[in-house]
Amino acid sequence: MAKRPESSVGYSVTIPTPQQGTQSPRPDTVFSPPPFPSSSAGPIFPPPIVQPNQIPSPSIKTPNLPSPANGVRTGSPAPHLSTPPGPPVFSSPLQPAAVPFRTSPATPQPIAYSSASSLPTSSPPQFSNGSVELHHQISDVTEDWTPTAESPNVLFSAHKVLKQKKLANIPSLGFGALVSSGREMSPGPQMIQRDPHRCHNCGAYANLYCNILPGSGQWQCVICRNLNGSEGDYIASNKEELRNVPELSLPSVDYVQTGNKRPGFFPVSDSRVSAPVVLVIDECLDEPHLQHFQSSLHAFVDSLPPTTRLGIVTYGSTVSVYDFSEESIASADVLPGNKSPDQESLKALIYGTGIYLSPMHASLPVAHSIFSSLRPYKLDIPEASRDRCLGTAVEVASAIIQGPSAEMSQGVVKRPGGNSRIIVCAGGPNTCGPGSVPHSFSHPNYAHMEKIALKWMETLGREAFRKNTVIDILCAGTCPVRVPVLQPLAKASGGVLILHDDFGEAFGVNLQRASGRAAGSHGLLEVRCSEDIFVSQVIGPGEEAHVDSNEVFKNDDALVIQMLSIEETQSFALSMETKRDIKRDFVYFQFAFKFSDVYQSDITRVISVRLPTVDSVSSYLQSVQDEVAAVLIAKRTLLRAKNANDALDMRATIDERIKDITSKFGSQMPKSKLYQFPRELLLLPEVLFHLRRGPLLGSILGHEDERSVLRNLFLNAAFDLSLRMVAPRCLMHRQGGTFEELPAYNLAMQSDAAVVLDHGTDVFIWLGAELDAQEGKGAAALAACRTLAEELTEMRFPAPRILAFKEGSSQARYFVSRLIPAHKDPPYEQEARFPQLRTLTAEQRTKLKSSFLYFDDPSFCEWMRSLKVLPPEPS
């Protein structure tokens, strides 16, 4: 080791459904491919005028659901398809709106497995677990009042559940929920600093839907109906007193345990041991890329809080670990990159005299000098062939975090709170050392070496996860980075991989947001359902945890998920099915998130939900949340689209899904063999049409690496970002700086207007030629659109690229390709779905038609008719 001055994430599980009338332990989990995919669509009718900083009014179907901040309805579930290709099992979750107007938090994302709960099946007064049905003597705390708000972190695909098993389990629509741990709730969750009361039989938590015996304080579990004691906490003279108990009056509560029960462990939250951030930097960049990269790095360290501890590691053919103790010169310890560091080298590094992790308030000038000292790559070697020992560099960064940050003092270990974070900034593939692949795909042993590299990267990611370290990989530039090799490293650690065009603005923003994401650790999610419901599939950033709680709870059939990270930008998609016809008027669901926060407090966030059951199919369809259902369908679909050929197959399954939903729930037209898609699911088919032709399944993106990264982001994303990635949101600039939301149709391309199109990971600003010709108005409209785009995406991760272009320019194709072509539809259909056309003059209509001469794609209505399905008519 020499000192030198420097000059320069799814799996699927299918579990057999328990037979009616039997009670058996949960069968072994069998891994199998996930079900059909799906999509979601944006609003069809324009909402009221929206100010740039204003939240549009909600349009949710059911009045008792909390209003999403972006005013978008939620969606519906997905069923088995009746025509080829063979239909998989579908269900959908529900979560708030589509555009991040600083609304509900985003949630975790996709890995799929399924699991069935074998709960007691009998419904009469006597139960196999010894519980009894209580009638007159028991008090239902929820009688005569309704909770103030449902949790925005659990979104169901429908607000009612069908009683008939045969109809409820139709896979093309299905039933499910989107679930996120979240960070912010409105109102915030009540914090309770004591142990929760749990059912002695199944482990469920006491909640606002439980029946209570006020005289004795006993409560009846809503999951298994067992009667439990409360150690006197629920003894009250009347029901009013019980409403003062947080868990008996609120749908969501946090149980906080600040004490630490681990011997020899002392929780510390001060800056000396706060979770560090280590940058792992590619030093093989050419001059143009390096200039932008250095600007982003300088802005990054300026944005860090003064207590953040930073480490800097660079890699090429060797690994350089920068020493913050040298203030006058950029100095680094150098390790070989062609092999994993040995223990002796790491010991010499960690226990040497250098300072490799330093708080920003003490080392900001040193960090700036290190970034300024980086130099462009000098050798005449193609970008893809340069030696980059990325794997070794990550190993070294992990060792730095685990070394000096664990201080031993008289047998007491001080460890950082929350997850440490390694952020890899890569401009090319890993071609040197462990986890590397050959420079060229034509290498005779490439396939074998890639297989070894994939396994090594996944193992390194899992080891980082075990050490509470998240690895994010931010790639930029034009050189292919071999996404399949890097993806397992980020995914297994709970991090993300993001591609950028360059190291400019979007890269710099994502660098800042990646380091600032609040993340807990040691996360588990427990899911419990009424005995008639079971979870058949899970998609999200986690894996099934094998936790044996039977020693504590006799019949705990909860599905337990080990969360790879605990972040508000991620979510789980749960598909659910019914085991038998439901006899009761309500079904219950409980979600318990267990994790440690950055202050080393143990948090248990419990969210309880009650949904009514109905016999009427019409009543059920009216409760379906179209956009939530569409997102769930999209996640199931994308889980199976692992390559370009799979994506083509999944587009065909969307067609079959539409036909199956229509045949099961639609209505036959008079004097016709055609069926009309159910009007209650007005938004669903249009969202699925966006999914079918958009970047997730369509051919908009040029390279499979781009599609792969986008799909992985989508599978783990929270509802807001997921919906926008499927169905873009279209906002037209109006006089006075206001914006009107329009359907995402090409009819919005009016030459005298400016339009913002939010497509999740990209935001496009289109300026009409007539408006651009008016110098003052064109510039003002462009500035207003830019401000709106920044406000819409202010809290989004990953931060999207924002592109602006003029009508007729070559770049405008990015914008045009994401809009639904509607110019060939009959005028009455155009006006029904795009009412703004009614205000256009004949001359304006002629100009509008002339701008669509190069459009050949089928419209939404043409697509529906090609399936022999009539589209739902807007009211």
N, C-alpha and C positions, 0 to 999 in steps of 0.2 A: 504494500500500500504506500503510495507516494503522495506527498503534499505538493501542489503546484499552484502558481498563480494562474487565474483563468483569463483568457482573452476573448473569449467569446461571449325473459327470463322468462315451455309449460308441460306440465304433465297432466294426465287424465286418469282418474280412477273410476271404475264402474262397480257398484255394489248391488248385489241382488236385492230386489224389493222384498221385505219380510212378508210372509204370507198372512192373510187376514186371520185374526183370531189366535195367532201364535205369538209367543214372546220368547225371543231367543237372543243370545248375545250377537253383537255386530259381526257379520261374516268377514273373512279376510279380504283385504283390499286387493283388487285386481287392476293392474295398470292397463289402460286401453286408450286408443286415440279419441280425441274430443269430438263433440257433435258439430252439426252444421253451423256455419257462420251467419252473421247478420249485420244490419246497418241501421242508421237512424237519420232522420231528415229534419231540416229546419222548418220554421213556421211557413205556412203557405200564404197567409194573408198579412199584409203589412200592419204592424201595430202603430200606435200613435207616434207622433214626432218625438224623437229622442235627443235630448241635449247630450253633448259629448261626455259630460260627467253625470248624466242622469241614468237611473235604472228603469228600463221599460216596465210597464205594468205586467203582472203575471197573467198567463192564460191557462192555468192549470184547470183540468176538468173538475176535480173535486174540491169543493170549497174548504174542507177542513184540512187540506194539506198546506204546509208552510209554503209561502210564495217564494219561488226561485227568484234570485236577484236579477236574473237576466230575462225574465219574462218568457221562458220557454216551457212548453208542456213536456211532461215526462211520458215514457213509452210503455209498450206492451210486450208480452212474452212470445215465445216461438214454439211451434209444434212439429210433429213428424210429418214428412211430406209423403204424399200418396203416389207420386210418380218418380221415375228415375232421375238422378241417381238416388240410391237408397237413402231414406230419411234418417238422420240422427235425432238425438233427443235435445229439445230446446227448452230454455226457460230464460226469464229476464229479470234483472234487478232494477232498482229505481233510485235516482239521485238527482239533486237539483240542477237547474238550468245549464245553458250552453255557453254563454259568453262570460268570461271571468270579469264581471264588473265588481271585483273584490267581493265576490259572493262566497258561497259555501266552499269549504276546502276541497281540494282535490283528493283523490284516493288511490289506494294501492292497485296493482294490476296482476296479469294473467298466468297462471299455472293451473291446470285443470285436474281435479280429481273428484271423485264422488264418494259419498259415504251415506249409509242409511242408519237411522236411529231405530233400534228395536225397543220401542216404548210399550208400556202396557196397552193392550188393545181393547180391553173391556170398557164400556162406558156406563153401565149401571152403577148404583150406589156403592157396591162392594168392589174393591180393586185388589189385584194380586199382590200389591205391595202393602196391603193393610190399611190403605187410606179409605176414608169414607166421604161420600158426598154430603156437603152441609147445605142446608136450605134456610130455614127461618132463623136459626140461632146465629148465623154468621153474617157479618157486615161486609158488603162490597164497597171498598173505599171509592171506587169510580162511579158509584151510583149518583145520579142527579148532577154530575158535573163532568166537564171534559178537560183534558190537559191543555195547557196554554199553547203548546206547539209540539209537533213531532220532531224527531231528531233529523237534521239535514244530512246526517252521516249514514242513514239507511234509507235507500230508495227502492220501493217495490215496483214491479212491473204493472201491478194492478192493486187497487185499494180494497178489492173484494176477492174472495176465493170461491170458486165453483164447488158445490158439494159433490157433484157427480164425478167420480174418478175418471171415467172414460172421456169426458169432455175436458176436464182440468188438465189431463196429461197429454193432450194433443200436442205433439212436439213442434209443429211449425209455429205455434204461438207460445205455448209454454207459460211458465211462471217462475219468478225468481226475484233477486234483489241485488243491488249494488251496495257494498258495505265498505266504509272507510273509517279508519281510526280518527281522522280529522285532528284539528288543533283548535279551531274556533267554532263555537256554536252560537246560535242566536235564539234565545238567550243562552249564555254559557252554562255548561253543566255544573250542577251543585256539587261542591266538594265536601266529602264526609270523612272525617279523620277518626274512623273506627273500623273494625272488621265488619264485613257485610253479613247479613243473615242469609244463610243458604239452606236449601232443602236437603234434609238428611238422606233422602232417597236418591234424587237425581242430580243434585248439585246446583240447581237453578237458584237465582237470586230473588229475594223478596222484591216486589215491585208494585206499581200503582194499580195493577189489575188483580192483585191477590184478594181473596176473601179473608176477612179478619174477624176473630172473636175478641171484641174489645175487652170483655171481662177478664179473660185469661191471657190475652196477648198472643194467642196462637194464630198462625196464618196458613192458608192452604195454597200450595204450589200450583201455578197455572199450567205447568208442563205435565206433571204426573198426578196432580191432585192429592198429594200426600199432605197430612197435617203436621205442622212443625211448631216448635216453641220459639219465642223471641227473647228469652231471658228477661221478660218484663218490659222490654222496650216498646211494645205495641199495646200495652194496657192503657185503656182510655175510657173516659166516661161516655163519650159519644164519637160519632164519625168525624165531627169537625176537628177534634184534637188530632186525629190521625193524619189529617191533611197537612199538619205542620211537620210531619216526618218527611224529609226530602225524598227518599226512595219510594214512598207511598203516594207521592203527589206529582212526581216528574218522570217523564219517559226516559230521561238520560241523567245519570249521576256518576261522579267520580269518587271512588274510595281511594284515599291517599294514605300511604304508610310511610312516614318519614324516617322512622327508626330502621336500622339495618341489623338483621339477625345473623349476618355472616360473621363468625368469629375472626378476629385479626384483621377485619376490614374496616377502614375508617373513611366514610364518604366526605369528600372535600369538593367545594364548588368554587374556590377562589381561582384567580387567574393563573397561579403557578402550576396547577394541574388540570386546567380546562382542556377539553378535547382538541388536539392539534389538527392543522391542515398541512399536508405535505404536497407540494407541487412536483410532479415528475415530468420533466421538460425534454422534448426531442430537440437535440442540437444539430440535426442534419438538414436544416432548412435553408432554402435559397434566399437571396437578399430581399426580394419583394415581400415574401411571406414573413421574413424575420422582422421587418420594419413594423408591419401591422401587429405582429405578435408582441413585440416589445411594448408598443403603445398599450395593448390590452393588459399586459402584465403590470405596467406602471399604474394604470388605473385600478387594477385589481387590488394591489397592496394599499393604495390610498383609500379604498373603500372598506378595508377590514377594520373591525373594532380594535381599539388599542390593546385589549387583553388577549386577542387571538394569537396563539403560538403558531408560527409558520416554519416550515422546513422546505428547503429547495434542493432538488436532486435533478441532474441532467444526465442524459444517456445518448451514446452513439455506439462506437465500438467498445467504450468503457463507461463506467458509472462514476459520476462526480458528485460528492456530497459536500455542499457548501457550508463553510464554517463562519458563523455570525460573530465570533470573537475577534476576527480581523476587520477592523473598521476602515483602514486606509486602502485596502486592496481586496479584490474578489479572490478568495482563497478556497480551495476544495481538496478534500481527500479523495483519492482515485482508487477504484477497485476494478478488477478485470470484468468484462461483460460476457465472455464466452462460456461462463459456468456460474452456477449458484455460489454465492459467497459462503466460505467455510466459517466455522464457529470462531476460529482464531482471528480471522480478519474482522469479523463483526465485534468481537470482544475488544480488539484494539481500537476500533472505531467508537464504540459506545462508551467505553470506560477511559477514553483518551482525554486530552485537554480541550478538544474542540467543542463548540456549542452549535448543535445542529437543529435545535428547536428553540425559537426565541420569540417572546411577545413583541407585537408590533410597536408598542410604545418605546421599546428599547432598541429596536433594530430596523426601523423603517428606512433610514438612510442607507444602511448596509444592503437591504433588499433591493433598493433602487440601483445601487452600484453594481450588484450582481447581474441584474437584468440588462443594464447598459453595457456590461462587459461581453455579452453574448455576441458571437460573430457568425456570419453566414458560412455555409459549407463550401470548402475551397476545391475539393477534388472533382475531376471531370468524370463523375459516375452518375448514371441515371438515378432519379429519386427512389424508384422501387428497389434498386440494387444496393443501396447504401446500408452499411451495418448499423442496425438498431437493436440494442439489447434491452428491450422494454421489460421483459419478464424479470431479468436480474435487477433492474432498477426498482421495480415494484417490491421485490423481496427486500432490498436494502431499505427502502422507505418504510416498510412494515417493521423491520428490525429497529429502526430509529424510534418509531412510535412506541414500541414495546419496551425499549431499553430505558433511557433516561426518564421517561414519563412515569415509571413505576419506582417511586422512591422508597427504599427500605430504611426504616427508623425504629429501632427497638421492637422488631417483630411486627410492626404495623405497616400495612401496604396502603399507599395512597394512589388511587386510580382516577383517571379523568371521568367526568360524567358524560353520558350520551356516547354517540359513536364518533370515533376519529374518522378523518376523511383523507383519502389519497386521491388527488385529481391528476390524471395523466393527460398531458397535452401532446397529441401525436400528429405527425405530418406524413407518416408512412407506415409500412408493415413491420412487424417484429421479425427480423431476419437473422438475428445473431443470439446465441445462447439458448437457455432453456425456454420452451414454449415457442420456438421460432419455426418458420417455414422457409423453404428455398425461395430465392429471388424470383425464379421463373416457374410458371405452372407446367412447363414442359419437362421439368426435372423428372427422371424416370421413377423416383421414389416419392413423388410429391404427396400422393394420396395417403401413404402410410405415415409420412412425417406429419401431415396435417392432423391425422387421427391422434397421434401421440401429443401434438401441441394442444389440441382441444382438451384432452384429458388433463394435461399438466396445468393449463390455464384454469380449468374448473376447480382442480384441487387447490390451486393458489387462492382462488376466490373464496372457497369454503373455509380455508384456513384464516383468511382475513375476516370473514364473518364470525368465526369462532373467537377471534380476538377483538370483536366489536369495531372493526374497521370497514368502512364503506369505500369502494373503489369506483369512481366515475371516470369515464374515458371520453374526452372531448377531442374529436378528430377534425382536421381542417385541411384545405388545400385540394389539389387535383390528383394527387397520387393515391391509388387504391390502398386501403389499410388492411385488407383481408378481414372484413367484419366477422365472418364465421369463427375466426380464431380468437378475436378479442371479446366477442359477445359473452362467452361463458365466464370470463374473468369478472366483468361488471355484474352480470346477472347473479352469479353465485354469492357475491359479497353484498347484494342488496343495492347496487349502484345502477347507473344508466350509461349507455353509449350513445353519443350524439354526433352526427355528421354536420359539418359546416362547409360552405363554399370557400371561405377564407378565414384568416385569423382576425378579421375586423370586428365590426360593432356587435353582431349577434354572438360571435364567439366570446367577446369580452363580457357581455351581459350574462351569458350562461356560466362563465367562470365565476363571476360574483355570486350569482344565485345558487350555484352548486355548493359553494362554501358556506353560504348562509342558511341553507335548509335546516330547519329544526328537525332533529331525528333522535328518537329514543332508542333503546336497545332491549334485548332479551324479550322480544315481543311474541305473545301468543294470542290467538283469536279463538274463542270458544263459541260455537253456534248450537243453540238448543231450539227445538221446534215442538209444537203439539204432537201428540202421539200419531196423528193421522198424516203428518207431513215428514218428508225426509229430504236431505240435500243429496242430489245426484251428481253434481259436478261443481268444481271450484276452479276459477281462473284468476290468477293474481300473483303478486310477488311473494310467494311462500311455498311451503310444502307441508304435507301431512305430518303432524307431530304424533309420536307414539307416547302418550302419557297415560299411565295406569293410575286412575283415581278411585278404583273400586274398593281400595282399602279404607277410603274416607267416605265415599258415597256408594251405596249398595248397587244402584242401577243407573250409573252415569253414562248415558249414551251420547254425550256431546261430541260433535265433530270438532277436533282441535287442530288448528293450523299454526305452524311455526312461521312467523312473519320475518322475512329477510331484512326488512327495515320498517320503521314506523314513521311514516311521513304523510302529511295531508294531501300531497300530490298524487297519492296512489290509492287503489281500491281493489276489492275482490268482487268478482261476479259469481254469484251463487245461483245455480239452477236447482229448482225444487220440484218434487212430485208428491202426489198423494198416494197413500198405501191402500186406501179403501174409500168408499163413499163416506162423506163426513156427515155426522148426525148433529153436531153441536152448532150453535149460532155464531161462535167465534173460534178462531185459531190464534195461537200465540207464538211469538218468536222472541228469542233473547240472544243478544250478541254481547260478549264480554271480551274487551281488549285488556290484556295484561302486559305492562311494559315498565321499564325504568326510564325516567326522564333525565334531562341533562343535569339535574340537581341530585341525582341518585335517589329520588323518591320512587317508591313502588306504586304505580297507578293501576287501578282496575276500573275501566270505564264500562259501565253496564247500560245497554240500550234495550228497552223492552217495547215490543210492538204488538198490538192486537188488531186483527182484521176480521170484519164480518164475513160470514159465508152466505151464499145465495144459491137458489135453484135456477133463477132466471138468467139465461145466456145474455139477453139484452142488457140487463143490469150489470152483469160482469163486464161486458165489452165497454160500457160507458165508463167503468172505473179504470179501464186500462190506460196506463200512461204511455202514450205512443213512443215518445223519445227515449224513455228508459228502456222499454221493451226493445226498441231498435238498437240501442247500444249493446244490450245483452246479446241479441242475435248477432250483431257485428263481431263481438268478442268471440263467440263460439265459432263463427265462420272463420275469422282470421287465425284462430288457433290451429286450424287444419291447413291453412294456406302457407306452407313452409317454403314454397318456391313458385316460380312463374307458372309451371304447369298446374300446380295445385290451385293457384289463383283463378285460372280459367275454369277449373272444375267447380270452384266455389261460386263463381258467377252463375253457373247453371243451377246450383242448389238454391240460389236466391229466387230464380224464376219459378222453381218447383214449390218453394215456400209460399210465394204469392198465390199460386194456383191452389195450393192445399188450404190456406187460410180462407180463400174465397169459397171453396167447395164446402168447408165445414161451418163457416160463420156468415157467408154472404147470402144475398137474396137473388133469386132468379127473376130476370126481367119479364114482364108480361109479353106473351106471344113471341118468346125468344128462348133459344137454348143457352144464351149467355147469362152469366152470373155477374153481379156487381159486387165489388169489394166492399166489406162492411163500412158504412159511413162513420161508425163510432171510432174506427181506427184511421181517421182521415190522414194523419201525417205519416203513418208507418210506411206505406209503399213508396212515398217520395223519398224518404230517408234511405230506404233500401236501394232505390235507384241511384242516389248519390254514391252509396257504398259500391255499387256494382261498377260504376264508371269512373270513380275517383282514384286518388293515388294509392289507396290501400289494396284495391283489387284490380284496378284498371291499368292502362298503359301510359299514364301521364308521366311517371318517373322513368328515367332512362336506364338506370342500373339496378340490378337485383340487390346490391348492397344497400342502396337507398330504401328500397321497399322493405328489406329485412329489418333495418333499424326502425323504420316507421311502424311496422307491425309490432315489434317488441315494445316500443313506447306505448302504443295504443292498448296493448293487452294489459298493461299495468296502470294505465292512466285513470284518474278520477273521472267522474261523470262529465263535468264541464268540458274538460279538454277532449275527452273521448267523443262527445257529441259533435264538437266543432271539427274534429279530424275526419268525421264521417260526412257531416252535412254542413257546408259553409254558411256563414251568416252574412247577409248582404245589406249594407247600409248606404243610402243615397244622401248626399249633401244637399241641403236646402238653404234657402235664403236665411240670413241671420245666424248662420253657424249651427243650425239644428240638423238632425239626421233622421231620416225615415227608414224604417226597416222594410225591406222588400223580399219577395221570394227570390231565391238564387237562380233566376232564369236569365237567359241572354237578352230578354226584353228590357232588362235594366240598363243596357248599354245605350243610353240616350246621349247624343252628341253634345247636348248643352248641360250635361251634368257630370259630377264627380262621384265615384262609387268606391266604398271600402268593402273588401271581401275578406272575412276572417275565416281561414281554413285550419285553425289549430296551430300547426307548426309553421304556417306561412300566412302573412297578411299582405294583400295586394291592394294598391291604390290605382284606380283607373281614371284618367282625366280625358273627358270628351273633347273632340277637336274644336267645336264651336266655343266651348268654355275656355279652352286653352288660348284661343285667339284673342280673348278679352283679357289683356295683360293683368290688370288689377284684380279682376274677379277670379281668374284662373289661379293666380298665386295665392290668393286668400283661401280659396277652396282647397288647394293642395295642402296648405299649412294646417287648415282645420282637420282635414282627413288624417294627416300625420299625427296630430295631437290625439285624435280619437283612437288611432291604432295603438299608440303608446299607452293610453289609458286602459284600453281593453286588455292589454297583455302585460300590464305593470307587474302583476304577481304571478305570472305564468312561468312554469318550468317544464320543459325547456323553453327558453325565450324564442319566439319565432323570428324568422327573417322578415323584414318589412321592405317590400319592393314597390316602387312607384313608376308608372309609365303612361305614355300618351296613347290615345286611340290611333290605331294603324301602325304602331311600332312593332318590331319583331318580338319584343319581350311581352307584348300584350297577350301572346298565346298562352302564357302561364295563367292569366286571368280568365280568358275565354274558355279554356279547356275544362274549367271547373264549374261552369254554369250549365244549367239544363237548357238545351236548345228547344225553344217553344215557338219559333217564328213560322213553322209550317203547320201549326195547329189551327183549326178553324177559329175565326174571330171570337165566337161566343165562348170557346174554351179558354182562349187567351185572356179575355176580359174576366172570366170567372176566377181564374187563378192569379191574374195580375190586374186588379181593378184600376190601377193608375192609367192604363191605356185609354180609358174612357175620356180622359181629359186631353188627349193629344188631338191636334188638328190633323186634317188630311195630309198636309204637307209634311208634318212631323212623322206621320205613319209611313209615308213613302220613303223618307230618309232612313227610317228605322229598318224597313225591309231591305233597302239596298246594302246595308252593312252586314247582312247575314248570307250573302251569296256563297260564301265559302264554307258554310255549315252543312255537313252531311250526316251527322249522327242523328239517330232517332230521338224524338222527344219522349217525355215521360208518358204522355197519352198513347203515342204510337207503340211504345214498349208494352204497356198494359194490354193494348188490343192484340198485340202479337201473341200474348199468352192466352187469348180468348177470355180476357177479364175486362170488365168495364171499370174504369177508375172511379173512386168515390167522388160524388159531386160536392163541391164546397157549398156550404149553406149561404 
